[in-house]
Amino acid sequence: MPGYSDAQCWQAFTRVAETNILGKELLAHKFSVIWCAKDGGIVYQQDATTVDYEGPNMRSDPPANPDYSLAYELDSLESYRTVISRMVNNSSGLPSYGFERCVAFTLDAEGTAEGELSCVPN
């Protein structure tokens, strides 16, 4: 990571898929977070989420929160909880619909991460 050459960095991810009632995938995200620690504290966190699969009429959009940032510098925290989100939009039927899909990651300065499917803020 630029500016963090003297920090130790990790990446954690989980794949979350939206399926229809027959179990066919419609959209899949690889929710991913990168974080770096230095001197026993987390100093950097970045959302590295990608779209793994996007079916016809399905679309992944940026988070609904206009203040959402892909990367944060932090004040040397031993642990940190971040909620990574994407909007899921379906225009295959009438009416079309959208919702937010989120994964809450709890990270620590030792490189341990735990993810939970959730759209509940910190």
C-alpha positions as CSV (number, residue, x, y, z in Angstrom):
1,M,0.0,0.0,0.0
2,P,1.4,3.4,-0.9
3,G,2.7,5.2,2.2
4,Y,2.4,2.0,4.3
5,S,5.6,0.2,3.3
6,D,6.6,-0.2,7.0
7,A,3.2,-1.6,8.0
8,Q,1.9,-5.2,7.8
9,C,-1.2,-5.5,5.6
10,W,-3.8,-8.2,5.1
11,Q,-6.9,-8.9,3.0
12,A,-10.1,-10.8,3.9
13,F,-13.0,-11.5,1.7
14,T,-16.3,-13.4,1.5
15,R,-18.4,-14.2,-1.5
16,V,-22.1,-13.2,-1.3
17,A,-24.5,-14.3,-4.0
18,E,-28.1,-13.2,-4.8
19,T,-30.1,-16.2,-6.1
20,N,-33.6,-16.7,-7.5
21,I,-36.1,-19.2,-6.0
22,L,-34.5,-22.0,-8.1
23,G,-31.1,-21.3,-6.7
24,K,-29.7,-19.7,-9.9
25,E,-27.2,-16.9,-9.2
26,L,-28.3,-13.5,-10.3
27,L,-25.5,-11.3,-8.9
28,A,-22.5,-12.1,-6.7
29,H,-20.1,-9.8,-4.9
30,K,-16.7,-10.6,-3.5
31,F,-16.9,-8.4,-0.4
32,S,-13.3,-7.6,0.5
33,V,-11.4,-5.5,2.9
34,I,-7.7,-4.6,3.1
35,W,-6.2,-3.3,6.4
36,C,-2.7,-2.4,7.6
37,A,-1.3,-2.3,11.1
38,K,1.8,-0.6,12.4
39,D,3.2,-0.6,16.0
40,G,0.3,-2.7,17.3
41,G,-2.5,-0.7,15.8
42,I,-4.6,-0.6,12.6
43,V,-3.7,2.5,10.7
44,Y,-5.4,1.9,7.3
45,Q,-8.5,0.2,5.9
46,Q,-9.7,-0.1,2.3
47,D,-12.8,-1.5,0.7
48,A,-11.6,-3.8,-2.1
49,T,-15.0,-5.3,-3.1
50,T,-15.5,-6.5,-6.6
51,V,-18.4,-7.9,-8.6
52,D,-17.9,-11.6,-9.1
53,Y,-20.9,-12.2,-11.4
54,E,-23.6,-9.9,-12.8
55,G,-26.5,-11.6,-14.6
56,P,-28.9,-10.0,-17.1
57,N,-30.9,-7.1,-15.6
58,M,-28.9,-7.2,-12.4
59,R,-26.6,-4.3,-11.4
60,S,-24.2,-3.6,-8.6
61,D,-24.0,0.1,-7.6
62,P,-22.0,2.0,-5.1
63,P,-23.2,2.2,-1.5
64,A,-26.3,4.4,-0.8
65,N,-24.4,6.6,1.7
66,P,-23.0,9.6,-0.1
67,D,-20.3,10.0,2.5
68,Y,-19.0,6.4,2.0
69,S,-15.3,6.3,1.3
70,L,-13.3,3.4,-0.1
71,A,-10.3,4.0,2.1
72,Y,-9.7,5.4,5.6
73,E,-6.7,6.3,7.6
74,L,-7.2,5.3,11.2
75,D,-5.7,6.4,14.5
76,S,-3.8,3.2,15.5
77,L,-6.7,1.1,16.7
78,E,-6.2,-2.4,18.2
79,S,-9.5,-3.5,16.5
80,Y,-11.9,-2.0,14.0
81,R,-15.4,-2.7,12.7
82,T,-16.3,-1.6,9.2
83,V,-19.5,-2.2,7.2
84,I,-18.9,-2.6,3.5
85,S,-22.0,-2.2,1.3
86,R,-23.2,-2.3,-2.3
87,M,-26.6,-1.5,-3.8
88,V,-28.2,-4.5,-5.6
89,N,-30.6,-3.4,-8.4
90,N,-32.9,-5.7,-10.4
91,S,-34.7,-4.4,-13.4
92,S,-36.0,-7.8,-14.7
93,G,-39.6,-7.4,-13.7
94,L,-42.3,-4.8,-12.9
95,P,-41.7,-3.2,-10.7
96,S,-37.9,-3.1,-10.6
97,Y,-36.4,-3.1,-7.1
98,G,-33.2,-2.4,-5.3
99,F,-31.7,-3.1,-1.8
100,E,-28.5,-2.8,0.0
101,R,-26.3,-5.8,0.8
102,C,-23.7,-5.4,3.5
103,V,-20.9,-7.3,5.2
104,A,-19.6,-6.2,8.6
105,F,-16.0,-7.0,9.1
106,T,-14.3,-7.0,12.5
107,L,-10.5,-6.6,12.1
108,D,-7.6,-6.6,14.5
109,A,-4.0,-5.5,14.5
110,E,-2.8,-9.1,14.5
111,G,-4.3,-9.9,11.1
112,T,-7.5,-11.6,12.2
113,A,-10.8,-10.8,10.5
114,E,-14.4,-12.0,10.9
115,G,-17.2,-11.1,8.5
116,E,-21.0,-11.1,9.2
117,L,-23.7,-10.6,6.6
118,S,-25.5,-7.5,8.0
119,C,-26.7,-4.0,7.0
120,V,-26.8,-2.7,10.6
121,P,-24.4,0.2,11.0
122,N,-21.5,0.2,13.5
